[in-house]
Each structure stands twice: as C-alpha cells, then as structure tokens.
Amino acid sequence: MSSPILVAEGVERYFLDGGRRLDVLRGANLRVTPGETVVVVGASGTGKSTLLHILGALDRPTGGRVRIRDRWLDDLSVRELALVRNREVGFVFQMHHLLGEFSALENVMLPLLAGGQVPAKARRRAKDILGRAGLADRLDHSPAKLSGGEQQRVAIARALVGDPALVLMDEPTGNLDPGTAERVFDLVFDLAGVDGTSFVIVTHDERLAARADRALLLSEGALEPMEV
C-alpha cells in the first residue's frame, strides 16, 4: 500500500467570538493516498473551508496535527510551511482569483516564476498543462475573455503547474452551470488518474461526490463516510 500523501489526526479548531468559544472542528481524521480523490460534503458553516485551510498549511489547528508526505506541519517553521504550500500543495477556490492584467498563459506561469524557474521553461510547462486542460487556443486570452468554465480550468492548471502532491479545491464549480461543472470534473479525474495527483475537494455537488474515490460528510466537526 502506498504511503499517504496527507494524514490528519484529531484535528480541532475553535474560534473565540466575544468571549464565547465556537468549536468548528472536533477531532477530524483523514488519510489520502497518491492519486486518490476525496470529496468532503457538508452544510454551510460546518467548517469545510476551515478544514481545507488547515490541511493546506494556511491555518494551524488548535488541536491534533497534519502531515504532508513525511513532514508533520506543527514541527515546521513559518518559512518551512511556506515552502510546503509552494511545493507540495495546490489550491483552487470557488472564485478563480486570476489576475486580470495577465493572459491565461501568464497566470499559469506565475507560480513557477515566483519559484525561480527560468521564463522559457515556465512557459513550456504552462503551455503543456493548459493544453491538457483543453485551453491550447486560449493561451493569450485575458480572464475577461474566457468563460466561467475556462477561467476555472485555468485556475486548476495554475494549481497543478508545479506538480504538487496534493490539490485542495473549495467549491470549485459553485459558480458554474451543470454542464460546465461536469467538464471541470472530467479534467480533475483525468489528472488524478494520469498524474497520480491527490485531490481533496469540498463541494455541495453530490454528482461529484458520486465520482470520487471516497465521499466524506463533515458533521459536528468530524468526518464520517458518506454513501452516494
């Protein structure tokens, strides 16, 4: 059996609101293996985004711990956590967060350039991943000239361009019509199958949950298996 890409053990997170403690996560456990797609479903306000932020080292839990590959995140410095986020984890959010002044190609190149890769190599890699996303004829288009589905596919390409071990997606098709959402799903599952990239996806879309390797329900701060 492959070693897990991601392990979360007893993850807890609470917030203080005017002196009142609000417990969002209460002992969430998760293991994700290479190439596995895991969908997390839950009602609004149950802590799905908080969970993703902790899994991706954007936030720290108030209890429990998270491991990516062989490194426990609570053992890492702020600088080391930034390197994990840059090298091991890709993020895709409901809003694509593309930079409007840059083309699709330039948006996807940016993470590589920020990591010190030479422009020519970054351009080749970005063109390759955009081609696989079905956007070879949209490289020079600005986000404003792309459809919603195309914008989200660019965002997925940007998340994948650095070959992360894990991609975290927060309601990636929440603003898309069903047909467009289905095409985005097709891209995700194709990439998971071919590249061995692991995905953890928060969604309300039960069709996506039905296609994943596993579907989990986040309820009362914990994750439990879900039948779809």
CYANA upper distance limits for C-alpha pairs under 8 A (distance plus 0.5 A):
  2 SER  CA     33 THR  CA      7.01
  2 SER  CA     34 PRO  CA      7.50
  3 SER  CA     33 THR  CA      7.04
  3 SER  CA     34 PRO  CA      8.22
  3 SER  CA     69 ARG  CA      8.37
  4 PRO  CA     31 ARG  CA      6.79
  4 PRO  CA     32 VAL  CA      5.92
  4 PRO  CA     33 THR  CA      4.74
  4 PRO  CA     34 PRO  CA      7.00
  4 PRO  CA     69 ARG  CA      7.20
  5 ILE  CA     31 ARG  CA      8.20
  5 ILE  CA     32 VAL  CA      6.28
  5 ILE  CA     33 THR  CA      5.84
  5 ILE  CA     34 PRO  CA      6.39
  5 ILE  CA     67 ARG  CA      8.49
  5 ILE  CA     68 ILE  CA      6.16
  5 ILE  CA     69 ARG  CA      5.20
  5 ILE  CA    165 ALA  CA      7.40
  5 ILE  CA    166 LEU  CA      7.67
  5 ILE  CA    198 SER  CA      8.02
  6 LEU  CA     30 LEU  CA      8.04
  6 LEU  CA     31 ARG  CA      6.10
  6 LEU  CA     32 VAL  CA      5.60
  6 LEU  CA     33 THR  CA      7.53
  6 LEU  CA     66 VAL  CA      7.88
  6 LEU  CA     67 ARG  CA      6.20
  6 LEU  CA     68 ILE  CA      5.24
  6 LEU  CA     69 ARG  CA      6.68
  6 LEU  CA    166 LEU  CA      8.39
  7 VAL  CA     29 ASN  CA      8.12
  7 VAL  CA     30 LEU  CA      6.16
  7 VAL  CA     31 ARG  CA      5.05
  7 VAL  CA     32 VAL  CA      7.13
  7 VAL  CA     66 VAL  CA      6.15
  7 VAL  CA     67 ARG  CA      5.51
  7 VAL  CA     68 ILE  CA      7.12
  8 ALA  CA     28 ALA  CA      7.62
  8 ALA  CA     29 ASN  CA      5.60
  8 ALA  CA     30 LEU  CA      5.39
  8 ALA  CA     31 ARG  CA      6.93
  8 ALA  CA     55 LEU  CA      7.93
  8 ALA  CA     64 GLY  CA      8.12
  8 ALA  CA     65 ARG  CA      6.45
  8 ALA  CA     66 VAL  CA      4.92
  8 ALA  CA     67 ARG  CA      6.90
  9 GLU  CA     27 GLY  CA      7.78
  9 GLU  CA     28 ALA  CA      7.18
  9 GLU  CA     29 ASN  CA      5.34
  9 GLU  CA     30 LEU  CA      7.30
  9 GLU  CA     64 GLY  CA      6.05
  9 GLU  CA     65 ARG  CA      5.95
  9 GLU  CA     66 VAL  CA      6.85
 10 GLY  CA     26 ARG  CA      7.82
 10 GLY  CA     27 GLY  CA      4.32
 10 GLY  CA     28 ALA  CA      5.52
 10 GLY  CA     29 ASN  CA      5.90
 10 GLY  CA     63 GLY  CA      7.50
 10 GLY  CA     64 GLY  CA      5.04
 10 GLY  CA     65 ARG  CA      7.29
 11 VAL  CA     25 LEU  CA      7.11
 11 VAL  CA     26 ARG  CA      7.10
 11 VAL  CA     27 GLY  CA      5.20
 11 VAL  CA     28 ALA  CA      5.32
 11 VAL  CA     29 ASN  CA      7.09
 11 VAL  CA     61 PRO  CA      6.74
 11 VAL  CA     62 THR  CA      8.15
 11 VAL  CA     63 GLY  CA      6.06
 11 VAL  CA     64 GLY  CA      4.72
 11 VAL  CA     65 ARG  CA      6.41
 11 VAL  CA     66 VAL  CA      8.07
 12 GLU  CA     23 ASP  CA      8.33
 12 GLU  CA     24 VAL  CA      7.89
 12 GLU  CA     25 LEU  CA      5.10
 12 GLU  CA     26 ARG  CA      5.24
 12 GLU  CA     27 GLY  CA      5.71
 12 GLU  CA     28 ALA  CA      7.28
 12 GLU  CA     61 PRO  CA      6.19
 12 GLU  CA     62 THR  CA      6.05
 12 GLU  CA     63 GLY  CA      5.07
 12 GLU  CA     64 GLY  CA      6.48
 12 GLU  CA    221 GLY  CA      8.38
 13 ARG  CA     23 ASP  CA      6.76
 13 ARG  CA     24 VAL  CA      6.16
 13 ARG  CA     25 LEU  CA      5.40
 13 ARG  CA     26 ARG  CA      7.44
 13 ARG  CA     61 PRO  CA      5.65
 13 ARG  CA     62 THR  CA      5.43
 13 ARG  CA     63 GLY  CA      7.06
 14 TYR  CA     21 ARG  CA      7.09
 14 TYR  CA     22 LEU  CA      5.84
 14 TYR  CA     23 ASP  CA      4.74
 14 TYR  CA     24 VAL  CA      5.98
 14 TYR  CA     25 LEU  CA      7.35
 14 TYR  CA     62 THR  CA      7.19
 15 PHE  CA     21 ARG  CA      6.33
 15 PHE  CA     22 LEU  CA      5.65
 15 PHE  CA     23 ASP  CA      7.08
 15 PHE  CA     24 VAL  CA      8.11
 16 LEU  CA     20 ARG  CA      5.97
 16 LEU  CA     21 ARG  CA      5.13
 16 LEU  CA     22 LEU  CA      6.56
 17 ASP  CA     21 ARG  CA      6.78
 17 ASP  CA     22 LEU  CA      7.52
 23 ASP  CA    221 GLY  CA      8.10
 24 VAL  CA     46 THR  CA      7.17
 24 VAL  CA     47 GLY  CA      6.08
 24 VAL  CA     50 THR  CA      8.49
 24 VAL  CA    220 GLU  CA      8.17
 24 VAL  CA    221 GLY  CA      6.04
 25 LEU  CA     47 GLY  CA      7.08
 25 LEU  CA     51 LEU  CA      8.00
 25 LEU  CA    220 GLU  CA      7.91
 25 LEU  CA    221 GLY  CA      4.38
 25 LEU  CA    222 ALA  CA      6.83
 26 ARG  CA    220 GLU  CA      7.72
 26 ARG  CA    221 GLY  CA      5.01
 26 ARG  CA    222 ALA  CA      6.19
 27 GLY  CA     63 GLY  CA      8.40
 27 GLY  CA     64 GLY  CA      7.66
 27 GLY  CA    221 GLY  CA      7.36
 27 GLY  CA    222 ALA  CA      6.26
 28 ALA  CA    221 GLY  CA      7.07
 28 ALA  CA    222 ALA  CA      4.91
 28 ALA  CA    223 LEU  CA      5.98
 29 ASN  CA    222 ALA  CA      7.77
 29 ASN  CA    223 LEU  CA      6.98
 30 LEU  CA    223 LEU  CA      8.12
 32 VAL  CA     36 GLU  CA      6.89
 32 VAL  CA     38 VAL  CA      7.96
 32 VAL  CA    198 SER  CA      7.70
 33 THR  CA    198 SER  CA      7.42
 34 PRO  CA    165 ALA  CA      8.08
 34 PRO  CA    196 GLY  CA      6.18
 34 PRO  CA    197 THR  CA      6.71
 34 PRO  CA    198 SER  CA      5.88
 35 GLY  CA    192 ALA  CA      5.66
 35 GLY  CA    193 GLY  CA      6.78
 35 GLY  CA    195 ASP  CA      7.77
 35 GLY  CA    196 GLY  CA      4.31
 35 GLY  CA    197 THR  CA      5.17
 35 GLY  CA    198 SER  CA      4.95
 35 GLY  CA    199 PHE  CA      7.97
 36 GLU  CA    192 ALA  CA      7.43
 36 GLU  CA    196 GLY  CA      8.06
 36 GLU  CA    197 THR  CA      7.80
 36 GLU  CA    198 SER  CA      5.40
 36 GLU  CA    199 PHE  CA      6.86
 36 GLU  CA    213 ASP  CA      6.78
 37 THR  CA    189 PHE  CA      8.18
 37 THR  CA    192 ALA  CA      7.65
 37 THR  CA    198 SER  CA      6.31
 37 THR  CA    199 PHE  CA      5.17
 37 THR  CA    200 VAL  CA      6.52
 37 THR  CA    201 ILE  CA      8.11
 37 THR  CA    212 ALA  CA      5.86
 37 THR  CA    213 ASP  CA      5.82
 37 THR  CA    214 ARG  CA      7.22
 38 VAL  CA    199 PHE  CA      6.61
 38 VAL  CA    200 VAL  CA      5.32
 38 VAL  CA    201 ILE  CA      6.72
 38 VAL  CA    212 ALA  CA      6.41
 38 VAL  CA    213 ASP  CA      6.53
 38 VAL  CA    214 ARG  CA      5.46
 38 VAL  CA    215 ALA  CA      6.34
 38 VAL  CA    216 LEU  CA      7.91
 39 VAL  CA    200 VAL  CA      6.28
 39 VAL  CA    201 ILE  CA      5.20
 39 VAL  CA    202 VAL  CA      6.32
 39 VAL  CA    203 THR  CA      7.51
 39 VAL  CA    208 LEU  CA      8.00
 39 VAL  CA    209 ALA  CA      6.06
 39 VAL  CA    212 ALA  CA      6.84
 39 VAL  CA    214 ARG  CA      6.84
 39 VAL  CA    215 ALA  CA      5.27
 39 VAL  CA    216 LEU  CA      6.63
 40 VAL  CA     48 LYS  CA      7.86
 40 VAL  CA    200 VAL  CA      7.78
 40 VAL  CA    201 ILE  CA      6.52
 40 VAL  CA    202 VAL  CA      5.26
 40 VAL  CA    203 THR  CA      6.94
 40 VAL  CA    209 ALA  CA      8.25
 40 VAL  CA    215 ALA  CA      6.47
 40 VAL  CA    216 LEU  CA      5.33
 40 VAL  CA    217 LEU  CA      6.23
 40 VAL  CA    218 LEU  CA      7.09
 41 VAL  CA     48 LYS  CA      8.28
 41 VAL  CA    202 VAL  CA      6.56
 41 VAL  CA    203 THR  CA      6.12
 41 VAL  CA    204 HIS  CA      6.37
 41 VAL  CA    206 GLU  CA      8.49
 41 VAL  CA    209 ALA  CA      8.22
 41 VAL  CA    215 ALA  CA      7.82
 41 VAL  CA    216 LEU  CA      6.65
 41 VAL  CA    217 LEU  CA      5.41
 41 VAL  CA    218 LEU  CA      6.64
 42 GLY  CA     46 THR  CA      6.82
 42 GLY  CA     48 LYS  CA      7.50
 42 GLY  CA    203 THR  CA      8.30
 42 GLY  CA    204 HIS  CA      7.52
 42 GLY  CA    217 LEU  CA      6.15
 42 GLY  CA    218 LEU  CA      5.62
 42 GLY  CA    219 SER  CA      7.05
 43 ALA  CA    204 HIS  CA      8.30
 46 THR  CA    218 LEU  CA      7.31
 46 THR  CA    219 SER  CA      7.13
 46 THR  CA    220 GLU  CA      7.58
 46 THR  CA    221 GLY  CA      7.36
 47 GLY  CA     51 LEU  CA      6.58
 47 GLY  CA    218 LEU  CA      8.18
 47 GLY  CA    221 GLY  CA      7.54
 48 LYS  CA     52 LEU  CA      6.91
 48 LYS  CA    202 VAL  CA      7.01
 48 LYS  CA    218 LEU  CA      7.52
 49 SER  CA     53 HIS  CA      6.69
 49 SER  CA    170 ASP  CA      7.13
 49 SER  CA    202 VAL  CA      8.02
 50 THR  CA     54 ILE  CA      6.84
 50 THR  CA     59 ASP  CA      8.37
 51 LEU  CA     55 LEU  CA      6.66
 52 LEU  CA     56 GLY  CA      6.55
 52 LEU  CA    168 LEU  CA      7.19
 52 LEU  CA    169 MET  CA      8.50
 52 LEU  CA    170 ASP  CA      8.02
 52 LEU  CA    202 VAL  CA      8.49
 53 HIS  CA     57 ALA  CA      6.70
 53 HIS  CA     58 LEU  CA      5.33
 53 HIS  CA     59 ASP  CA      5.91
 54 ILE  CA     58 LEU  CA      6.29
 54 ILE  CA     59 ASP  CA      5.20
 54 ILE  CA     60 ARG  CA      6.08
 54 ILE  CA     61 PRO  CA      6.82
 54 ILE  CA     66 VAL  CA      8.34
 55 LEU  CA     66 VAL  CA      7.04
 56 GLY  CA     85 ARG  CA      7.10
 56 GLY  CA     89 VAL  CA      6.98
 56 GLY  CA    168 LEU  CA      7.72
 57 ALA  CA     73 LEU  CA      7.66
 57 ALA  CA     81 LEU  CA      6.94
 57 ALA  CA     84 VAL  CA      8.23
 57 ALA  CA     85 ARG  CA      7.07
 58 LEU  CA     85 ARG  CA      8.43
 60 ARG  CA     74 ASP  CA      8.33
 61 PRO  CA     65 ARG  CA      7.50
 65 ARG  CA     72 TRP  CA      7.56
 65 ARG  CA     73 LEU  CA      7.63
 65 ARG  CA     74 ASP  CA      7.11
 66 VAL  CA     72 TRP  CA      6.25
 66 VAL  CA     73 LEU  CA      6.26
 66 VAL  CA     74 ASP  CA      7.86
 67 ARG  CA     71 ARG  CA      5.84
 67 ARG  CA     72 TRP  CA      4.66
 67 ARG  CA     73 LEU  CA      6.27
 68 ILE  CA     72 TRP  CA      7.11
 68 ILE  CA     73 LEU  CA      7.80
 68 ILE  CA     88 GLU  CA      8.35
 71 ARG  CA     75 ASP  CA      8.17
 72 TRP  CA     76 LEU  CA      7.77
 73 LEU  CA     81 LEU  CA      7.50
 76 LEU  CA     80 GLU  CA      6.04
 76 LEU  CA     81 LEU  CA      6.50
 77 SER  CA     81 LEU  CA      6.61
 78 VAL  CA     82 ALA  CA      6.82
 79 ARG  CA     83 LEU  CA      6.96
 80 GLU  CA     84 VAL  CA      6.85
 81 LEU  CA     85 ARG  CA      6.79
 82 ALA  CA     86 ASN  CA      6.67
 83 LEU  CA     87 ARG  CA      6.39
 83 LEU  CA     88 GLU  CA      8.37
 84 VAL  CA     88 GLU  CA      5.69
 84 VAL  CA     89 VAL  CA      7.24
 85 ARG  CA     89 VAL  CA      5.57
 85 ARG  CA     90 GLY  CA      7.82
 86 ASN  CA     90 GLY  CA      8.10
 86 ASN  CA    111 PRO  CA      8.49
 86 ASN  CA    115 GLY  CA      8.43
 87 ARG  CA    162 GLY  CA      7.34
 87 ARG  CA    163 ASP  CA      8.30
 87 ARG  CA    164 PRO  CA      6.48
 88 GLU  CA    163 ASP  CA      8.24
 88 GLU  CA    164 PRO  CA      4.96
 88 GLU  CA    165 ALA  CA      5.75
 88 GLU  CA    166 LEU  CA      6.81
 89 VAL  CA    164 PRO  CA      5.63
 89 VAL  CA    165 ALA  CA      6.78
 89 VAL  CA    166 LEU  CA      5.45
 89 VAL  CA    167 VAL  CA      6.07
 89 VAL  CA    168 LEU  CA      7.79
 90 GLY  CA    159 ALA  CA      4.97
 90 GLY  CA    160 LEU  CA      6.77
 90 GLY  CA    164 PRO  CA      6.47
 90 GLY  CA    166 LEU  CA      6.77
 90 GLY  CA    167 VAL  CA      4.92
 90 GLY  CA    168 LEU  CA      6.66
 91 PHE  CA    159 ALA  CA      6.11
 91 PHE  CA    167 VAL  CA      6.22
 91 PHE  CA    168 LEU  CA      5.49
 91 PHE  CA    169 MET  CA      6.39
 92 VAL  CA     96 HIS  CA      7.44
 92 VAL  CA    155 ALA  CA      6.82
 92 VAL  CA    156 ILE  CA      6.67
 92 VAL  CA    159 ALA  CA      7.00
 92 VAL  CA    167 VAL  CA      8.02
 92 VAL  CA    168 LEU  CA      6.79
 92 VAL  CA    169 MET  CA      5.10
 92 VAL  CA    170 ASP  CA      6.81
 92 VAL  CA    172 PRO  CA      6.94
 93 PHE  CA     97 HIS  CA      8.27
 93 PHE  CA    169 MET  CA      6.22
 93 PHE  CA    170 ASP  CA      5.27
 93 PHE  CA    171 GLU  CA      6.87
 93 PHE  CA    172 PRO  CA      5.99
 94 GLN  CA    169 MET  CA      8.44
 94 GLN  CA    170 ASP  CA      6.39
 94 GLN  CA    171 GLU  CA      5.47
 94 GLN  CA    172 PRO  CA      4.95
 94 GLN  CA    173 THR  CA      6.93
 94 GLN  CA    174 GLY  CA      6.50
 94 GLN  CA    175 ASN  CA      7.47
 95 MET  CA    152 GLN  CA      8.49
 95 MET  CA    172 PRO  CA      8.09
 95 MET  CA    175 ASN  CA      8.44
 96 HIS  CA    151 GLN  CA      7.05
 96 HIS  CA    152 GLN  CA      6.16
 96 HIS  CA    155 ALA  CA      6.10
 97 HIS  CA    155 ALA  CA      8.11
 98 LEU  CA    107 ASN  CA      7.05
 98 LEU  CA    143 PRO  CA      7.26
 98 LEU  CA    151 GLN  CA      8.16
 98 LEU  CA    155 ALA  CA      7.44
 99 LEU  CA    107 ASN  CA      7.07
 99 LEU  CA    143 PRO  CA      7.94
100 GLY  CA    142 SER  CA      6.79
100 GLY  CA    143 PRO  CA      6.19
100 GLY  CA    144 ALA  CA      7.39
101 GLU  CA    142 SER  CA      7.48
102 PHE  CA    106 GLU  CA      6.15
102 PHE  CA    107 ASN  CA      6.53
102 PHE  CA    142 SER  CA      6.50
102 PHE  CA    143 PRO  CA      8.27
103 SER  CA    107 ASN  CA      6.61
103 SER  CA    139 LEU  CA      7.17
103 SER  CA    140 ASP  CA      5.62
103 SER  CA    141 HIS  CA      5.69
103 SER  CA    142 SER  CA      4.80
103 SER  CA    143 PRO  CA      7.29
104 ALA  CA    108 VAL  CA      6.88
104 ALA  CA    138 ARG  CA      7.48
104 ALA  CA    139 LEU  CA      5.73
104 ALA  CA    140 ASP  CA      6.60
104 ALA  CA    141 HIS  CA      6.37
104 ALA  CA    142 SER  CA      6.42
104 ALA  CA    143 PRO  CA      7.11
104 ALA  CA    154 VAL  CA      6.92
105 LEU  CA    109 MET  CA      6.68
105 LEU  CA    123 ARG  CA      7.91
105 LEU  CA    126 ALA  CA      6.76
105 LEU  CA    127 LYS  CA      7.15
105 LEU  CA    130 LEU  CA      8.11
105 LEU  CA    139 LEU  CA      5.42
105 LEU  CA    140 ASP  CA      6.87
106 GLU  CA    110 LEU  CA      6.70
106 GLU  CA    123 ARG  CA      8.48
107 ASN  CA    154 VAL  CA      8.42
107 ASN  CA    158 ARG  CA      7.47
108 VAL  CA    126 ALA  CA      6.17
108 VAL  CA    154 VAL  CA      7.52
108 VAL  CA    155 ALA  CA      8.12
108 VAL  CA    157 ALA  CA      6.99
108 VAL  CA    158 ARG  CA      4.85
108 VAL  CA    161 VAL  CA      7.39
109 MET  CA    113 LEU  CA      6.76
109 MET  CA    122 ALA  CA      6.09
109 MET  CA    123 ARG  CA      6.62
109 MET  CA    125 ARG  CA      8.38
109 MET  CA    126 ALA  CA      6.07
109 MET  CA    158 ARG  CA      7.88
109 MET  CA    161 VAL  CA      8.25
110 LEU  CA    114 ALA  CA      6.51
111 PRO  CA    115 GLY  CA      6.73
111 PRO  CA    158 ARG  CA      7.85
111 PRO  CA    161 VAL  CA      8.25
111 PRO  CA    162 GLY  CA      7.80
112 LEU  CA    116 GLY  CA      7.02
112 LEU  CA    117 GLN  CA      5.96
112 LEU  CA    122 ALA  CA      6.33
112 LEU  CA    161 VAL  CA      8.02
112 LEU  CA    162 GLY  CA      7.07
113 LEU  CA    117 GLN  CA      5.59
113 LEU  CA    118 VAL  CA      7.22
113 LEU  CA    119 PRO  CA      7.08
113 LEU  CA    122 ALA  CA      7.18
117 GLN  CA    121 LYS  CA      7.36
117 GLN  CA    122 ALA  CA      6.67
118 VAL  CA    122 ALA  CA      6.71
119 PRO  CA    123 ARG  CA      6.46
120 ALA  CA    124 ARG  CA      6.87
121 LYS  CA    125 ARG  CA      6.77
122 ALA  CA    126 ALA  CA      6.55
123 ARG  CA    127 LYS  CA      6.55
124 ARG  CA    128 ASP  CA      6.71
125 ARG  CA    129 ILE  CA      6.86
125 ARG  CA    161 VAL  CA      7.36
126 ALA  CA    130 LEU  CA      6.59
126 ALA  CA    157 ALA  CA      8.21
126 ALA  CA    158 ARG  CA      8.35
126 ALA  CA    161 VAL  CA      6.81
127 LYS  CA    131 GLY  CA      6.50
127 LYS  CA    136 ALA  CA      7.62
127 LYS  CA    139 LEU  CA      7.90
128 ASP  CA    132 ARG  CA      6.88
129 ILE  CA    133 ALA  CA      6.78
129 ILE  CA    157 ALA  CA      6.35
129 ILE  CA    160 LEU  CA      8.20
129 ILE  CA    161 VAL  CA      7.00
130 LEU  CA    134 GLY  CA      6.94
130 LEU  CA    135 LEU  CA      5.74
130 LEU  CA    136 ALA  CA      6.49
130 LEU  CA    139 LEU  CA      8.02
130 LEU  CA    154 VAL  CA      7.40
130 LEU  CA    157 ALA  CA      6.48
131 GLY  CA    135 LEU  CA      5.70
131 GLY  CA    136 ALA  CA      4.90
132 ARG  CA    136 ALA  CA      8.39
133 ALA  CA    153 ARG  CA      6.84
133 ALA  CA    154 VAL  CA      8.17
133 ALA  CA    157 ALA  CA      7.39
133 ALA  CA    187 LEU  CA      7.02
135 LEU  CA    139 LEU  CA      7.16
135 LEU  CA    150 GLU  CA      8.02
135 LEU  CA    154 VAL  CA      8.45
138 ARG  CA    146 LEU  CA      8.38
141 HIS  CA    145 LYS  CA      6.43
141 HIS  CA    146 LEU  CA      7.37
142 SER  CA    146 LEU  CA      7.40
143 PRO  CA    151 GLN  CA      6.72
146 LEU  CA    150 GLU  CA      6.15
146 LEU  CA    151 GLN  CA      6.40
147 SER  CA    151 GLN  CA      6.61
148 GLY  CA    152 GLN  CA      6.81
148 GLY  CA    175 ASN  CA      8.26
148 GLY  CA    176 LEU  CA      7.12
149 GLY  CA    153 ARG  CA      6.72
149 GLY  CA    176 LEU  CA      7.14
149 GLY  CA    180 THR  CA      6.19
149 GLY  CA    181 ALA  CA      7.65
149 GLY  CA    184 VAL  CA      7.51
150 GLU  CA    154 VAL  CA      6.72
151 GLN  CA    155 ALA  CA      6.83
152 GLN  CA    156 ILE  CA      6.73
152 GLN  CA    172 PRO  CA      7.84
152 GLN  CA    173 THR  CA      8.40
152 GLN  CA    184 VAL  CA      8.13
153 ARG  CA    157 ALA  CA      6.63
153 ARG  CA    184 VAL  CA      7.10
154 VAL  CA    158 ARG  CA      6.62
155 ALA  CA    159 ALA  CA      6.76
156 ILE  CA    160 LEU  CA      6.75
157 ALA  CA    161 VAL  CA      6.34
158 ARG  CA    162 GLY  CA      8.43
159 ALA  CA    164 PRO  CA      8.33
159 ALA  CA    167 VAL  CA      7.57
160 LEU  CA    164 PRO  CA      6.74
160 LEU  CA    167 VAL  CA      8.03
163 ASP  CA    197 THR  CA      8.48
164 PRO  CA    197 THR  CA      7.67
165 ALA  CA    197 THR  CA      6.03
165 ALA  CA    198 SER  CA      6.78
166 LEU  CA    197 THR  CA      6.47
166 LEU  CA    198 SER  CA      5.29
166 LEU  CA    199 PHE  CA      6.33
166 LEU  CA    200 VAL  CA      8.21
167 VAL  CA    197 THR  CA      7.78
167 VAL  CA    198 SER  CA      6.70
167 VAL  CA    199 PHE  CA      5.36
167 VAL  CA    200 VAL  CA      6.97
168 LEU  CA    199 PHE  CA      6.39
168 LEU  CA    200 VAL  CA      5.52
168 LEU  CA    201 ILE  CA      6.42
169 MET  CA    199 PHE  CA      7.93
169 MET  CA    200 VAL  CA      6.82
169 MET  CA    201 ILE  CA      5.13
169 MET  CA    202 VAL  CA      6.63
170 ASP  CA    201 ILE  CA      6.57
170 ASP  CA    202 VAL  CA      5.42
170 ASP  CA    203 THR  CA      7.24
171 GLU  CA    201 ILE  CA      7.70
171 GLU  CA    202 VAL  CA      5.94
171 GLU  CA    203 THR  CA      5.18
171 GLU  CA    204 HIS  CA      7.74
172 PRO  CA    201 ILE  CA      8.44
172 PRO  CA    202 VAL  CA      8.46
172 PRO  CA    203 THR  CA      7.92
173 THR  CA    181 ALA  CA      5.90
173 THR  CA    184 VAL  CA      8.02
173 THR  CA    203 THR  CA      8.43
174 GLY  CA    203 THR  CA      8.14
174 GLY  CA    204 HIS  CA      8.40
176 LEU  CA    180 THR  CA      6.54
176 LEU  CA    181 ALA  CA      6.10
177 ASP  CA    181 ALA  CA      6.51
178 PRO  CA    182 GLU  CA      6.63
179 GLY  CA    183 ARG  CA      7.13
180 THR  CA    184 VAL  CA      6.96
181 ALA  CA    185 PHE  CA      6.72
182 GLU  CA    186 ASP  CA      6.71
183 ARG  CA    187 LEU  CA      6.97
184 VAL  CA    188 VAL  CA      6.98
185 PHE  CA    189 PHE  CA      6.79
185 PHE  CA    208 LEU  CA      7.55
186 ASP  CA    190 ASP  CA      6.55
187 LEU  CA    191 LEU  CA      6.67
188 VAL  CA    192 ALA  CA      6.68
189 PHE  CA    193 GLY  CA      6.58
190 ASP  CA    194 VAL  CA      6.62
191 LEU  CA    195 ASP  CA      6.03
191 LEU  CA    196 GLY  CA      7.78
191 LEU  CA    197 THR  CA      7.35
192 ALA  CA    196 GLY  CA      5.59
192 ALA  CA    197 THR  CA      5.36
192 ALA  CA    198 SER  CA      6.74
192 ALA  CA    199 PHE  CA      7.83
193 GLY  CA    197 THR  CA      8.14
203 THR  CA    208 LEU  CA      8.26
203 THR  CA    209 ALA  CA      8.45
205 ASP  CA    209 ALA  CA      7.21
206 GLU  CA    210 ALA  CA      6.65
206 GLU  CA    228 VAL  CA      7.76
207 ARG  CA    211 ARG  CA      7.09
208 LEU  CA    212 ALA  CA      6.91
209 ALA  CA    214 ARG  CA      7.91
209 ALA  CA    215 ALA  CA      5.95
209 ALA  CA    228 VAL  CA      7.31
210 ALA  CA    215 ALA  CA      7.87
210 ALA  CA    228 VAL  CA      5.94
214 ARG  CA    225 PRO  CA      8.28
214 ARG  CA    226 MET  CA      8.50
215 ALA  CA    225 PRO  CA      6.83
215 ALA  CA    226 MET  CA      5.91
215 ALA  CA    227 GLU  CA      7.64
215 ALA  CA    228 VAL  CA      7.98
216 LEU  CA    223 LEU  CA      6.56
216 LEU  CA    224 GLU  CA      5.95
216 LEU  CA    225 PRO  CA      5.14
216 LEU  CA    226 MET  CA      5.45
217 LEU  CA    223 LEU  CA      6.04
217 LEU  CA    224 GLU  CA      5.84
217 LEU  CA    225 PRO  CA      6.74
217 LEU  CA    226 MET  CA      6.17
218 LEU  CA    222 ALA  CA      6.03
218 LEU  CA    223 LEU  CA      5.12
218 LEU  CA    224 GLU  CA      7.14
219 SER  CA    223 LEU  CA      6.98
219 SER  CA    224 GLU  CA      8.14
